[in-house]
């Protein structure tokens, strides 16, 4: 997602708020994210085409976050469903939500709760569960809200197509099909 935003001319910051994106290779700074925001000096790391920031526990409504990240066009925050339930003031958000039969009600409740804030959502996961949530939004919520909810159909096929298109950009990587 961050690379696609870069190709559109935007400068995104990928924020690892759940301590799961960068793995054991992340450099642990002396100061946590709160002190970094307070000092207006993020200890970010360059990644391929984008910038990353290891900030476990950070939420979208952390005080001073907007000021500290003002040089970035888009913030991509890896967060939990509960973190998205509390909207950040003045922030335009788009959530990538994983939907399964067991999470359909929680995802719909989130979308219904956030309907007035204009939260846009991309649903991924179980295709039938995604479609049921989208249909519930169309049936029970405002048409503008429902228009902001999209299902990523054939996720595996979309990722495979993206991998084939990007193979020439990564030397030494050739697309493979691991299905027998």
Backbone as ProteinMPNN parsed JSONL, in Angstrom:
{"seq_chain_A": "XXXXXXXXXXXXXXXXXXXXXXXXXXXXXXXXXXXXXXXXXXXXXXXXXXXXXXXXXXXXXXXXXXXXXXXXXXXXXXXXXXXXXXXXXXXXXXXXXXXXXXXXXXXXXXXXXXXXXXXXXXXXXXXXXXXXXXXXXXXXXXXXXXXXXXXXXXXXXXXXXXXXXXXXXXXXXXXXXXXX", "coords_chain_A": {"N_chain_A": [[0.819, -1.176, 0.0], [1.91, 1.259, 0.832], [3.943, 1.602, -1.059], [2.428, 1.868, -3.385], [1.183, 4.289, -2.851], [3.417, 5.94, -2.879], [4.038, 5.852, -5.587], [2.039, 7.411, -6.519], [2.937, 9.845, -5.969], [2.936, 10.608, -3.326], [4.102, 10.914, 0.096], [4.384, 8.56, 2.287], [4.16, 7.442, 5.76], [4.865, 4.562, 7.429], [3.58, 3.211, 10.241], [4.404, 1.193, 12.879], [2.416, 0.198, 15.097], [1.645, -1.964, 16.54], [3.761, -3.559, 17.055], [4.592, -5.551, 15.231], [5.325, -5.425, 12.559], [7.994, -4.841, 11.783], [9.595, -6.718, 12.969], [12.214, -8.676, 14.63], [14.412, -7.227, 13.905], [14.3, -4.558, 14.317], [15.546, -1.437, 15.37], [15.826, -0.473, 18.643], [15.038, 2.53, 19.985], [16.411, 4.945, 22.358], [14.435, 6.541, 23.408], [10.925, 6.377, 23.869], [7.95, 6.45, 21.741], [6.35, 8.531, 22.712], [8.085, 10.428, 23.857], [9.565, 10.996, 21.587], [7.631, 12.26, 19.988], [7.05, 14.436, 21.645], [9.494, 15.795, 21.581], [9.515, 16.438, 18.965], [10.881, 14.92, 17.104], [11.093, 12.305, 15.271], [12.261, 9.023, 15.338], [12.655, 7.569, 12.779], [12.875, 4.974, 10.251], [14.475, 4.273, 7.183], [12.858, 2.511, 4.643], [12.289, 0.279, 1.872], [11.556, 2.452, -0.546], [9.794, 3.819, 1.195], [9.121, 5.289, 4.454], [9.558, 4.08, 7.743], [8.247, 3.732, 11.077], [8.787, 2.676, 14.264], [6.569, 2.314, 16.707], [5.254, 1.092, 19.143], [2.069, 0.763, 20.632], [1.122, 3.267, 19.996], [-1.59, 5.435, 19.142], [-4.033, 6.703, 16.813], [-5.013, 9.09, 17.76], [-3.09, 10.235, 19.381], [-1.627, 12.772, 21.357], [-0.08, 15.473, 19.726], [0.725, 14.024, 17.495], [-0.061, 14.726, 14.862], [1.372, 17.102, 14.457], [4.025, 16.194, 14.722], [4.263, 14.498, 12.564], [3.955, 15.984, 10.312], [5.418, 16.312, 7.94], [4.844, 14.209, 6.336], [2.636, 12.865, 3.879], [0.686, 10.885, 4.123], [-0.367, 8.737, 6.72], [0.181, 5.448, 7.58], [-1.152, 3.343, 9.67], [-0.635, 0.582, 11.592], [-2.946, -0.952, 13.302], [-5.234, -2.103, 15.899], [-8.655, -3.324, 15.741], [-10.141, -2.143, 17.8], [-8.745, 0.238, 18.176], [-9.447, 1.757, 15.971], [-12.026, 2.338, 16.518], [-12.19, 4.624, 18.052], [-12.346, 7.722, 16.918], [-9.887, 9.872, 15.453], [-9.489, 13.297, 15.913], [-10.209, 15.472, 13.262], [-8.961, 13.924, 11.303], [-8.736, 12.222, 8.261], [-9.686, 9.063, 7.557], [-8.972, 5.756, 6.344], [-9.802, 2.499, 6.601], [-8.405, -0.749, 6.585], [-9.957, -3.612, 6.893], [-10.1, -6.804, 8.306], [-12.29, -9.351, 7.676], [-14.155, -11.971, 8.947], [-16.303, -14.794, 9.522], [-16.581, -14.869, 12.288], [-15.995, -12.238, 12.995], [-17.752, -10.517, 11.764], [-19.949, -9.13, 12.974], [-18.678, -7.393, 14.769], [-17.163, -5.813, 13.0], [-19.199, -4.653, 11.429], [-20.523, -3.239, 13.473], [-18.529, -1.405, 14.146], [-18.357, 0.055, 11.722], [-20.937, 1.124, 11.626], [-20.954, 2.654, 13.976], [-18.998, 4.516, 13.349], [-20.087, 5.812, 11.181], [-20.931, 8.503, 10.925], [-18.55, 9.872, 10.9], [-17.338, 9.542, 8.485], [-15.652, 7.418, 7.9], [-13.856, 5.456, 5.688], [-13.752, 2.176, 4.322], [-11.957, -0.748, 3.487], [-12.677, -3.982, 2.909], [-11.43, -7.138, 3.699], [-10.575, -10.63, 3.587], [-12.687, -13.359, 4.424], [-14.625, -13.832, 1.647], [-17.501, -14.106, 1.471], [-18.339, -13.247, 3.994], [-17.364, -10.619, 3.97], [-18.958, -9.558, 1.918], [-21.491, -9.805, 3.075], [-21.285, -7.987, 5.208], [-20.903, -5.618, 3.748], [-23.323, -5.529, 2.313], [-25.095, -5.224, 4.461], [-24.372, -2.667, 5.27], [-25.178, -1.206, 3.013], [-27.922, -1.66, 3.122], [-28.766, -0.763, 5.705], [-27.439, 1.601, 6.398], [-26.614, 5.051, 5.591], [-26.484, 6.026, 2.129], [-24.136, 7.306, 1.266], [-22.315, 6.52, 3.194], [-22.319, 3.755, 2.803], [-21.235, 3.688, 0.247], [-18.592, 4.168, 0.773], [-17.583, 1.798, 1.649], [-15.878, -0.942, 0.62], [-15.374, -4.145, -0.869], [-12.572, -6.21, -1.125], [-12.292, -8.168, -3.605], [-11.456, -11.494, -4.576], [-8.865, -11.68, -3.363], [-6.427, -13.132, -3.333], [-5.954, -13.505, -6.062], [-5.683, -10.828, -6.836], [-3.391, -10.073, -5.434], [-1.561, -11.813, -6.581], [-1.577, -10.887, -9.231], [-0.542, -8.34, -8.818], [2.0, -9.037, -7.886], [3.143, -10.187, -10.183], [3.189, -7.955, -11.881], [5.002, -6.368, -10.508], [7.37, -7.73, -10.483], [9.506, -7.127, -12.21], [10.578, -4.921, -11.021], [11.98, -5.707, -8.821], [15.021, -6.924, -8.608], [16.162, -10.192, -9.266], [13.952, -11.463, -8.249], [11.454, -13.612, -9.166], [8.172, -14.214, -10.287], [6.211, -16.778, -8.816], [4.18, -19.71, -8.76], [2.894, -21.418, -6.209], [1.059, -23.384, -5.985], [0.065, -26.72, -6.295]], "CA_chain_A": [[0.0, 0.0, 0.0], [2.792, 2.416, 0.915], [4.629, 1.769, -2.351], [1.439, 2.386, -4.333], [1.021, 5.713, -2.53], [4.632, 6.612, -3.369], [3.927, 5.973, -7.042], [1.087, 8.488, -6.774], [3.594, 11.1, -5.619], [2.744, 10.904, -1.909], [5.182, 10.517, 0.993], [3.729, 7.923, 3.425], [4.894, 6.941, 6.913], [4.303, 3.314, 7.924], [3.76, 3.203, 11.69], [4.219, -0.118, 13.498], [1.839, 0.469, 16.409], [1.362, -3.229, 17.22], [5.044, -4.248, 17.235], [4.578, -6.794, 14.459], [5.702, -5.236, 11.167], [9.424, -4.773, 11.513], [10.215, -7.917, 13.496], [13.301, -8.58, 15.608], [15.52, -6.437, 13.38], [14.075, -3.142, 14.566], [16.449, -0.796, 16.32], [15.045, 0.107, 19.728], [15.621, 3.813, 20.373], [16.458, 5.243, 23.784], [13.207, 7.211, 23.791], [9.728, 5.808, 23.264], [7.278, 7.33, 20.79], [5.83, 9.727, 23.394], [9.192, 11.388, 23.964], [9.901, 11.406, 20.225], [6.62, 13.25, 19.581], [7.254, 15.625, 22.479], [10.692, 16.486, 21.096], [9.306, 16.68, 17.542], [11.978, 14.245, 16.397], [10.777, 10.895, 15.124], [13.4, 8.18, 14.975], [12.123, 6.693, 11.745], [13.873, 4.206, 9.518], [14.172, 4.165, 5.749], [12.53, 1.198, 4.099], [12.269, 0.342, 0.414], [10.657, 3.476, -1.087], [8.972, 4.484, 2.201], [9.726, 5.487, 5.765], [8.859, 3.341, 8.787], [8.445, 4.216, 12.441], [8.429, 1.672, 15.262], [5.935, 3.044, 17.811], [4.268, 0.205, 19.763], [1.131, 1.399, 21.543], [0.655, 4.55, 19.467], [-2.927, 5.47, 18.569], [-4.198, 7.799, 15.863], [-5.334, 10.346, 18.446], [-2.024, 10.596, 20.323], [-1.356, 14.211, 21.335], [1.112, 15.913, 19.017], [1.061, 13.173, 16.352], [-0.214, 15.487, 13.609], [2.486, 18.053, 14.359], [5.286, 15.457, 14.554], [4.272, 13.785, 11.28], [3.477, 16.943, 9.297], [6.155, 16.23, 6.674], [4.34, 13.055, 5.588], [1.317, 13.08, 3.279], [-0.229, 9.84, 4.559], [0.106, 7.866, 7.794], [-0.366, 4.097, 7.528], [-1.036, 2.919, 11.054], [-1.017, -0.8, 11.851], [-3.613, -0.885, 14.598], [-6.28, -3.085, 16.159], [-10.014, -2.879, 15.474], [-10.553, -1.264, 18.899], [-8.111, 1.547, 17.993], [-10.166, 2.47, 14.925], [-13.33, 2.712, 17.059], [-12.088, 5.972, 18.614], [-11.836, 8.539, 15.819], [-8.948, 10.954, 15.713], [-10.103, 14.559, 15.493], [-9.683, 16.121, 12.059], [-8.171, 13.005, 10.482], [-9.483, 11.443, 7.271], [-9.182, 7.707, 7.711], [-9.425, 4.638, 5.539], [-9.417, 1.311, 7.356], [-8.354, -2.054, 5.933], [-10.513, -4.468, 7.939], [-10.162, -8.231, 8.018], [-13.624, -9.82, 8.049], [-14.402, -13.41, 8.946], [-17.623, -15.056, 10.092], [-16.548, -14.539, 13.72], [-15.799, -10.808, 13.228], [-18.703, -9.731, 10.977], [-20.743, -8.235, 13.814], [-17.796, -6.341, 15.298], [-16.813, -4.914, 11.897], [-20.389, -3.851, 11.113], [-20.741, -2.306, 14.587], [-17.552, -0.332, 13.982], [-18.765, 0.885, 10.582], [-22.151, 1.839, 12.015], [-20.557, 3.64, 14.972], [-18.181, 5.553, 12.706], [-20.76, 6.273, 9.967], [-21.0, 9.969, 10.884], [-17.212, 10.448, 10.749], [-16.87, 9.377, 7.117], [-14.638, 6.367, 7.794], [-13.919, 4.593, 4.517], [-13.231, 0.87, 4.697], [-11.685, -1.799, 2.528], [-12.893, -5.241, 3.606], [-10.66, -8.249, 3.166], [-10.789, -11.849, 4.361], [-13.689, -14.276, 3.886], [-15.422, -13.074, 0.68], [-18.935, -14.068, 1.785], [-18.5, -12.403, 5.188], [-17.167, -9.24, 3.509], [-20.131, -9.158, 1.157], [-22.612, -9.655, 4.016], [-21.093, -6.72, 5.918], [-21.15, -4.538, 2.787], [-24.762, -5.488, 2.06], [-25.73, -4.651, 5.649], [-24.12, -1.222, 5.202], [-26.041, -0.675, 1.952], [-29.322, -1.767, 3.531], [-29.113, -0.085, 6.944], [-26.752, 2.874, 6.6], [-26.735, 6.074, 4.556], [-25.86, 5.604, 0.871], [-22.765, 7.838, 1.206], [-21.504, 5.65, 4.058], [-22.207, 2.464, 2.119], [-20.341, 3.857, -0.902], [-17.218, 4.171, 1.27], [-17.223, 0.44, 2.072], [-15.582, -1.759, -0.562], [-14.815, -5.481, -0.643], [-11.46, -6.591, -1.996], [-12.657, -9.489, -4.118], [-10.37, -12.321, -5.107], [-7.649, -11.101, -2.79], [-5.249, -13.884, -3.756], [-5.717, -13.189, -7.464], [-5.209, -9.446, -6.916], [-2.011, -10.057, -4.961], [-0.76, -12.498, -7.602], [-1.434, -9.969, -10.364], [0.373, -7.283, -8.39], [3.345, -9.616, -7.825], [3.632, -10.351, -11.554], [3.488, -6.623, -12.417], [6.112, -5.748, -9.787], [8.551, -8.593, -10.509], [10.621, -6.481, -12.902], [11.126, -3.871, -10.161], [12.801, -6.319, -7.792], [15.976, -7.818, -9.266], [16.355, -11.519, -8.678], [12.664, -12.04, -7.841], [10.609, -14.057, -10.262], [6.896, -14.682, -9.774], [6.048, -18.231, -8.76], [2.903, -20.242, -8.331], [3.22, -22.525, -5.325], [-0.023, -24.372, -5.915], [0.372, -27.934, -7.063]], "C_chain_A": [[0.875, 1.255, 0.0], [3.513, 2.667, -0.407], [3.679, 2.323, -3.411], [1.206, 3.871, -4.094], [2.225, 6.516, -3.004], [4.551, 6.838, -4.873], [2.932, 7.048, -7.438], [1.672, 9.846, -6.385], [3.437, 11.5, -4.162], [3.923, 10.381, -1.098], [4.56, 9.903, 2.254], [4.712, 7.559, 4.548], [4.167, 5.697, 7.392], [4.629, 3.223, 9.41], [3.43, 1.817, 12.237], [3.732, 0.101, 14.93], [1.571, -0.808, 17.206], [2.609, -4.096, 17.376], [5.071, -5.583, 16.494], [5.08, -6.645, 13.036], [7.195, -5.387, 10.918], [10.213, -5.924, 12.115], [11.372, -7.663, 14.439], [14.454, -7.679, 15.158], [15.369, -4.951, 13.649], [15.076, -2.629, 15.608], [15.592, -0.141, 17.391], [15.712, 1.4, 20.186], [15.629, 3.994, 21.889], [15.145, 5.838, 24.279], [12.017, 6.541, 23.117], [9.032, 6.852, 22.396], [6.739, 8.6, 21.448], [6.891, 10.817, 23.479], [9.589, 11.885, 22.58], [8.915, 12.457, 19.713], [6.822, 14.55, 20.349], [8.436, 16.452, 21.99], [10.6, 16.857, 19.619], [10.445, 16.108, 16.711], [11.704, 12.744, 16.367], [12.023, 10.138, 14.694], [12.894, 7.12, 13.998], [13.252, 5.986, 11.016], [13.501, 4.141, 8.043], [13.921, 2.71, 5.381], [12.564, 1.335, 2.581], [11.178, 1.309, -0.023], [9.835, 4.242, -0.052], [9.77, 4.681, 3.487], [8.896, 4.737, 6.791], [9.177, 3.922, 10.157], [7.929, 3.17, 13.405], [7.896, 2.407, 16.484], [4.856, 2.178, 18.459], [3.392, 0.961, 20.762], [0.589, 2.73, 21.063], [-0.764, 4.412, 18.929], [-3.034, 6.697, 17.681], [-4.504, 9.129, 16.539], [-4.307, 10.709, 19.52], [-1.738, 12.098, 20.23], [-0.041, 14.519, 20.622], [1.471, 15.104, 17.79], [0.984, 13.942, 15.039], [0.952, 16.445, 13.409], [3.789, 17.312, 14.047], [5.397, 14.773, 13.196], [3.875, 14.685, 10.123], [4.218, 16.855, 7.97], [5.726, 15.043, 5.81], [2.936, 13.364, 5.072], [0.27, 12.124, 3.833], [0.425, 9.057, 5.689], [-0.588, 6.523, 7.65], [-0.09, 3.488, 8.889], [-1.524, 1.49, 11.197], [-1.629, -0.819, 13.245], [-4.692, -1.946, 14.699], [-7.645, -2.472, 15.873], [-10.483, -1.897, 16.554], [-9.946, 0.131, 18.749], [-8.859, 2.386, 16.968], [-11.515, 2.965, 15.45], [-13.331, 4.12, 17.645], [-11.511, 6.89, 17.54], [-10.862, 9.61, 16.269], [-9.543, 12.239, 15.147], [-9.411, 15.115, 14.256], [-8.875, 15.235, 11.143], [-9.096, 12.267, 9.528], [-8.875, 10.055, 7.253], [-9.761, 6.764, 6.67], [-8.903, 3.394, 6.239], [-9.426, 0.086, 6.452], [-8.755, -3.056, 7.006], [-10.598, -5.911, 7.48], [-11.484, -8.77, 8.56], [-13.683, -11.337, 7.907], [-15.769, -13.615, 9.579], [-17.659, -14.628, 11.56], [-16.407, -13.042, 13.992], [-16.797, -9.923, 12.486], [-19.446, -8.711, 11.823], [-19.893, -7.093, 14.36], [-17.427, -5.334, 14.208], [-18.006, -4.051, 11.525], [-20.663, -2.832, 12.221], [-19.776, -1.128, 14.51], [-17.97, 0.618, 12.861], [-20.008, 1.706, 10.91], [-21.811, 2.955, 13.006], [-19.835, 4.816, 14.326], [-18.83, 6.144, 11.46], [-20.739, 7.795, 9.843], [-19.63, 10.61, 10.651], [-16.648, 10.294, 9.345], [-15.765, 8.354, 6.957], [-14.876, 5.559, 6.531], [-13.272, 3.274, 4.891], [-13.054, -0.022, 3.483], [-11.778, -3.101, 3.313], [-12.132, -6.353, 2.917], [-10.905, -9.472, 4.05], [-11.76, -12.772, 3.66], [-14.62, -13.507, 2.949], [-16.906, -12.996, 1.014], [-19.207, -13.212, 3.014], [-18.337, -10.932, 4.822], [-18.406, -8.733, 2.799], [-21.346, -8.97, 2.067], [-22.499, -8.353, 4.79], [-21.389, -5.552, 4.98], [-22.644, -4.397, 2.494], [-25.519, -4.901, 3.247], [-25.534, -3.131, 5.673], [-25.029, -0.567, 4.165], [-27.492, -0.629, 2.424], [-29.66, -0.858, 4.712], [-28.482, 1.296, 7.132], [-26.995, 3.814, 5.428], [-25.992, 5.636, 3.292], [-24.43, 6.126, 0.732], [-21.828, 6.991, 2.053], [-21.264, 4.323, 3.36], [-21.263, 2.547, 0.93], [-18.873, 3.84, -0.486], [-16.733, 2.812, 1.737], [-17.069, -0.425, 0.829], [-15.019, -3.111, -0.14], [-13.668, -5.703, -1.618], [-11.727, -8.022, -2.442], [-11.42, -10.193, -4.673], [-9.02, -11.789, -4.677], [-6.382, -11.813, -3.274], [-4.925, -13.563, -5.207], [-5.175, -11.777, -7.627], [-3.753, -9.349, -6.476], [-1.102, -10.73, -5.987], [-0.539, -11.584, -8.802], [-0.463, -8.846, -10.026], [1.805, -7.808, -8.367], [3.937, -9.772, -9.22], [4.017, -8.992, -12.136], [4.725, -6.02, -11.765], [7.408, -6.546, -9.899], [9.741, -7.923, -11.176], [11.273, -5.399, -12.053], [12.081, -4.424, -9.118], [13.754, -7.313, -8.443], [16.121, -9.135, -8.518], [15.066, -12.186, -8.237], [11.86, -12.401, -9.077], [9.3, -14.548, -9.671], [6.801, -16.193, -9.85], [4.618, -18.565, -8.383], [3.193, -21.474, -7.51], [2.123, -23.555, -5.219], [0.311, -25.558, -6.797], [-0.818, -28.433, -7.815]], "O_chain_A": [[0.611, 2.2, -0.743], [3.673, 3.814, -0.823], [4.074, 3.146, -4.235], [1.047, 4.631, -5.049], [2.076, 7.642, -3.478], [4.949, 7.891, -5.373], [2.97, 7.546, -8.563], [0.991, 10.868, -6.462], [3.774, 12.626, -3.797], [4.657, 9.504, -1.556], [4.237, 10.631, 3.193], [5.911, 7.394, 4.324], [2.984, 5.759, 7.725], [5.796, 3.166, 9.797], [2.312, 1.327, 12.076], [4.533, 0.18, 15.861], [1.302, -0.747, 18.405], [2.51, -5.251, 17.789], [5.504, -6.602, 17.031], [5.249, -7.653, 12.351], [7.603, -6.005, 9.935], [11.392, -6.089, 11.8], [11.505, -6.569, 14.988], [15.366, -7.399, 15.937], [16.226, -4.162, 13.25], [15.396, -3.309, 16.583], [14.718, 0.666, 17.074], [16.824, 1.373, 20.714], [14.935, 3.279, 22.611], [14.782, 5.659, 25.442], [12.082, 6.181, 21.942], [9.471, 8.0, 22.324], [6.679, 9.644, 20.799], [6.62, 11.986, 23.203], [9.914, 13.061, 22.411], [9.317, 13.431, 19.079], [6.772, 15.635, 19.77], [8.375, 17.682, 21.988], [11.493, 17.511, 19.081], [10.909, 16.722, 15.75], [12.035, 12.015, 17.302], [12.747, 10.566, 13.796], [12.731, 5.95, 14.344], [14.423, 6.345, 11.144], [12.33, 3.972, 7.703], [14.672, 1.81, 5.758], [12.845, 2.418, 2.068], [9.993, 1.007, 0.12], [9.22, 5.248, -0.407], [10.934, 4.291, 3.586], [7.667, 4.75, 6.725], [10.23, 4.523, 10.368], [6.751, 2.816, 13.365], [8.655, 3.045, 17.213], [3.67, 2.486, 18.343], [3.889, 1.695, 21.616], [-0.329, 3.271, 21.679], [-1.106, 3.393, 18.328], [-2.227, 7.621, 17.783], [-4.277, 10.187, 15.951], [-4.634, 11.421, 20.47], [-1.619, 12.634, 19.128], [0.984, 13.893, 20.892], [2.428, 15.447, 17.095], [1.872, 13.82, 14.195], [1.461, 16.576, 12.296], [4.567, 17.754, 13.201], [6.502, 14.498, 12.727], [3.495, 14.194, 9.061], [3.682, 17.293, 6.952], [6.195, 14.892, 4.682], [2.15, 14.035, 5.74], [-0.892, 12.495, 3.998], [1.616, 8.749, 5.635], [-1.816, 6.463, 7.603], [1.048, 3.159, 9.222], [-2.697, 1.209, 10.953], [-0.92, -0.714, 14.245], [-5.025, -2.606, 13.715], [-7.779, -1.253, 15.776], [-11.157, -0.917, 16.239], [-10.568, 1.113, 19.154], [-8.899, 3.61, 17.089], [-12.087, 3.904, 14.895], [-14.388, 4.746, 17.725], [-10.31, 6.845, 17.275], [-11.008, 10.182, 17.349], [-10.044, 12.252, 14.023], [-8.185, 15.216, 14.208], [-8.163, 15.743, 10.277], [-10.13, 11.743, 9.945], [-7.689, 9.89, 6.968], [-10.878, 6.945, 6.185], [-7.698, 3.253, 6.446], [-10.341, -0.096, 5.65], [-7.984, -3.322, 7.927], [-11.106, -6.203, 6.397], [-11.765, -8.661, 9.753], [-13.308, -11.899, 6.878], [-16.334, -12.668, 10.126], [-18.662, -14.082, 12.02], [-16.673, -12.605, 15.111], [-16.704, -8.698, 12.568], [-19.561, -7.549, 11.433], [-20.346, -5.949, 14.406], [-17.384, -4.131, 14.467], [-17.856, -2.846, 11.326], [-21.001, -1.683, 11.933], [-20.157, 0.012, 14.776], [-17.942, 1.837, 13.03], [-20.109, 2.864, 10.507], [-22.321, 4.07, 12.888], [-20.037, 5.969, 14.71], [-18.184, 6.909, 10.744], [-20.543, 8.315, 8.745], [-19.556, 11.77, 10.246], [-15.595, 10.852, 9.038], [-15.012, 8.406, 5.985], [-15.97, 5.034, 6.322], [-12.34, 3.249, 5.695], [-13.887, -0.047, 2.577], [-11.037, -3.3, 4.276], [-12.184, -6.49, 1.695], [-11.403, -9.33, 5.166], [-11.68, -12.958, 2.446], [-15.339, -12.616, 3.403], [-17.516, -11.937, 0.859], [-20.221, -12.516, 3.062], [-19.087, -10.086, 5.31], [-18.856, -7.614, 3.043], [-22.147, -8.062, 1.843], [-23.505, -7.678, 5.011], [-22.056, -4.597, 5.376], [-23.169, -3.285, 2.435], [-26.483, -4.158, 3.059], [-26.443, -2.396, 6.058], [-25.585, 0.504, 4.411], [-28.205, 0.337, 2.152], [-30.726, -0.243, 4.727], [-28.956, 2.079, 7.955], [-27.522, 3.405, 4.394], [-24.975, 4.948, 3.381], [-23.59, 5.45, 0.138], [-20.677, 6.769, 1.677], [-20.139, 3.825, 3.329], [-20.561, 1.581, 0.632], [-18.003, 3.533, -1.3], [-15.59, 2.681, 2.175], [-18.023, -0.614, 0.074], [-14.274, -3.203, 0.835], [-13.793, -5.412, -2.808], [-11.417, -8.972, -1.723], [-10.482, -9.565, -5.164], [-8.153, -11.488, -5.498], [-5.383, -11.165, -3.586], [-3.76, -13.37, -5.554], [-4.302, -11.543, -8.462], [-2.969, -8.619, -7.083], [0.009, -10.26, -6.231], [0.57, -11.516, -9.333], [0.348, -8.449, -10.863], [2.727, -7.106, -8.782], [5.124, -9.511, -9.414], [5.044, -8.873, -12.804], [5.432, -5.238, -12.401], [8.452, -6.075, -9.448], [10.878, -8.13, -10.751], [12.404, -4.998, -12.33], [12.909, -3.685, -8.585], [13.35, -8.421, -8.794], [16.193, -9.168, -7.29], [15.078, -13.364, -7.882], [11.623, -11.553, -9.937], [9.31, -15.235, -8.65], [7.247, -16.811, -10.817], [3.933, -17.762, -7.748], [3.682, -22.472, -8.039], [2.237, -24.505, -4.445], [0.786, -25.396, -7.921], [-0.729, -29.444, -8.511]]}, "name": "protein", "num_of_chains": 1, "seq": "XXXXXXXXXXXXXXXXXXXXXXXXXXXXXXXXXXXXXXXXXXXXXXXXXXXXXXXXXXXXXXXXXXXXXXXXXXXXXXXXXXXXXXXXXXXXXXXXXXXXXXXXXXXXXXXXXXXXXXXXXXXXXXXXXXXXXXXXXXXXXXXXXXXXXXXXXXXXXXXXXXXXXXXXXXXXXXXXXXXX"}
